Amino acid sequence: MSTPATPELINFQGRPAVRLEAPDGARATVLLHGGHVVSWRPAGGDERLYLSPRAVHAPGQAVRGGVPVVFPQFERRGPLPRHGFARTRDWQLVRAEVGAADAMAVLRLADDAETRAFWPHPFALELTVNVSGTRLDLELEAVHTGEAGSAPWSFTAALHTYLALDEVELARVQGLQGLRYIDSARGGEGLERGEELRFDGEVDRIYLGAHAPLLLREPQRALAVEQLQFPDTVVWNPGAEKAAAIADLPEGGFRHFVCLEAGVIGEPVTLEPGGSWWGRQTLLAG
């Protein structure tokens, strides 16, 4: 087996990105724009993240697919732009390295004059991306960087993970049974009673208290999703009608992904000066 190269900055659709490759061949690509993971290939496997072929790669624009970082607001549940601003800002690459069995990168985003103009709080975010074997770990940390005595602030967040599918109507999600959910598509709340969730139209739900691992099953493969200190899980697929109105999705694109998003949404996190929070999502390809 050849020795993997030291992680390097590359050009990805006209934007700088860091390319990670573990000694066993597992690979990931992370845009500095948004701290956005746009590709993950397990060792010896195929691409497991969906990236729209119509995704826009431009300053100030969100990229459709991969793993957008949602912070400090989920969806339109607050006064900020939809899903906050972290996914449309340029992050700094703090370090990237290859270990004996993995490859990792750490990216950082901090407040500046532009963020303080519409969210007047001192903060720092760090995203750690680690790839090895059939595993991808994503860890997000938020820190209140204000001085003692400054005001606390609250946030919601998510890793908006687009998982690639051969055909959404053949996919099944297991591990949600018994959970209460907020139905963002139809309004109101519900209780998941089935052993598996199927997709025969739009699904947009926030599952609360989703601590157990999930299993995304397809006829020829499976993928396990675990999360730590992200108490909620969002399951989203727009279905045919809504997808037709999404400009950066190709015709029929909705058939080839489902979003399983690790989130802290139902109860916002409040940080005092010097305080921090972190959450992790792990994907295990089978």
WOSUL-V334859 format. One line per field, one symbol per residue. ss: DSSP state (~ for helix, > for strand, _ for the rest). phi: phi as a letter, one per 20 degrees, with the letter a starting at -180 (. if undefined). burial: + if it has 9 or more other C-alpha atoms within 8 Angstrom, else -. A space follows every 50 residues. Layout:
ss->???
phi->???
burial->???
//
This chain:
ss->_______>>>>>__>>>>>>>_____>>>>>_>__>>>>>>_____>_>_ >_____________>_>>>>>>___________>_~~~_>_>>>>>>>__ __>>>>>>>>__~~~~~~____>>>>>>>>>>__>>>>>>>>>>______ __>>>>>>>>>>>>___~~~_>>>_____>>>>_____>>>____>>___ __>>>>>>_____>>>>____>>>>>>>___>>>>>>_~~~~~_______ __~~~~>>>>>>>>>>>>>>>____>>>>>>>>>>_
phi->.fffffgcfceclncfbdddbfgenfcbccfffnldfdbbcfgmdegdde cffdgedbgmdeeeomcfeeaebeldereeggmmcffddeedeeabbddf cbcbbcdcccfbgffffcbecebbdcdddccaldccdccdcdceeffgnf ffccbcbadefedfcfbffeecddoegnefceefednncbcfdefbedcc rfcbcdeemeeffdcedcgdabbeccbcmdfccddbbfmfffffeefedf gmfffdbbeddfbccgcgeddegnfbbbbcccdcec
burial->---+--+-------+++++++++++++++++++++++++++++---++++ ++-++++----+++++++++++++-+---+--+++++++++-+--+++-- +++++++++-+---++-----+++++++++++++++++++++++++---- -++++++++++++++-++-++++++++-++++++-------+---++++- -++++++++++-++++++---+++++++-+++++++++++-+++---+++ --+++++++++++++--+--++++++-++++++++-
//
